[in-house]
Amino acid sequence: MHLGYIMIRPILFLATCLLFIIPARAQKNKNPYTPAQNPLAGHWRGWLQQEPIVLSHDFYFEMDLKQDGEKVWGSSYIYVDENYAEMRLTGTFKNGVLTFKEVEFVKEYIRVGFEWCLKYGDLVYTLRDSVAFLESRGVTLGGDAPYSGKCNPARAQLRKPEKKVIAPPPPRIDSTHKDSTGKPVVINSPKPTIKNGKVTKVGDREAKYGHQVTIRGTKIKISVMDNQQVDGDTITMYYNEELVFQHLALKKHTKTFKVDIDPDAEAQVLLLYAENLGEIPPNTAKVTVDDGYSTQTVLLESDLDRCDMIYLKVKKE
C-alpha cells in the first residue's frame, strides 16, 4: 500500500493517500483570508483515506507549514497502527488553493510488507465557523511509492487546531519476536556504549571490530540495501549514540539518509543493529557512504549476538 501512505501487499496502499475527513457544516466563509496574513502557517491535523473505499484505510495526517506569500514549505506526518512516516514538502498557495508535493522522507517506521508513498495534489483553504480547513475536493490526491510505483488516489481533510499535537510513533511490533506465551514483543533497540572512541557493547550484544572509511566534510549520505536475497531483514542504525533510522526493512532498492557529522564527537561510528535474522542469517546490509567527494561501499553483517559497524575517519582539508 502506498502514498504518503503505506503499501500493504498485494492489495492495499497503506499510505496511499491520507485522508482526513472531518464532518463540518457547509457555510459561507465569514472571514476571507488575507494573503499578507500567511494563513497556512502553523500546524494542521486531520486524516486521509485512500480509494477504493472497500479496501480503504484511514490515516492520521498532519502538516507543519510555513508560508511567505505564495511560497509554502514544511513537513507532513502520517501514521496508522504502529506505522509512521515524516516527509518534507514544498508548495504554492494561489487563489485559496495549496498545491503541495512531498519531496523526501525524513523518518519512516514500517512493518515488513508496507511501503509509504510521497503524496501530491491540491488542498482547498476554507473558513467555517472561524475554523480553518485544508481539504481535497473529491479523490484528487496522488502519490508515488519509491519501489512500487503509483499509489491509489485519496481524499483528505485537515483543520488547524489551537496547538501542535503530534503523537510519537508507537513502538513497532515484530511478529518474529515473541514471548513464552506467543505474544509479539516490542523491539527497543539499545544505544551503543562508547568508550575511548570505540563501541564496546550494544545492550547485551558484542561489538565486532568493524570497518574504517575515510570521509571529507561534515555532511554525508548513507544508502542502505539488502546485500543478499530479500528475506525480511529489519535493522536499526546509529551514528554514535544518535538514531539514524529504526525498523528499516531491507530491500533490493536503496534507502538514503542524511547524517551530520560532529567533528568533536568522542567517536565517529555507524552501527548496524539487527532486529531479526530474516529467513537467511545473518542480517546483511550493503551500506554506501557518500561524503560529496566520493562514495565507498561496505558490507555489514550483524546477528543477535554481535553488531557490525563502520568507523569514520574525518580527513581535515
Secondary structure, 3 states (H helix, E strand, C coil): CCCCECCECCCECCECCCCCCCCCCCCCCCCCCCHHHCCCCEEEEEEEEECCHHHCCEEEEEEEEEEECCEEEEEEEEEECCEEEEEEEEEEEECCEEEEEEEEEEEEECCCCCCCCEEEEEEEEEEECCEEEEECCCCCEEEEECCCEECCCEEEEEECCCCCCCCCCCCCEEEEEECCCCCEEECCCCCEEEECCEEEEECCEEECCCEEEEEECCEEEEEEEECCCCCCCEEEEEECCEEEEEEEECCCCCEEEEEECCCCCCCCEEEEEECCCCCCCCEEEEEEEECCCCEEEEEEEECCCEEEEEEEEEECC
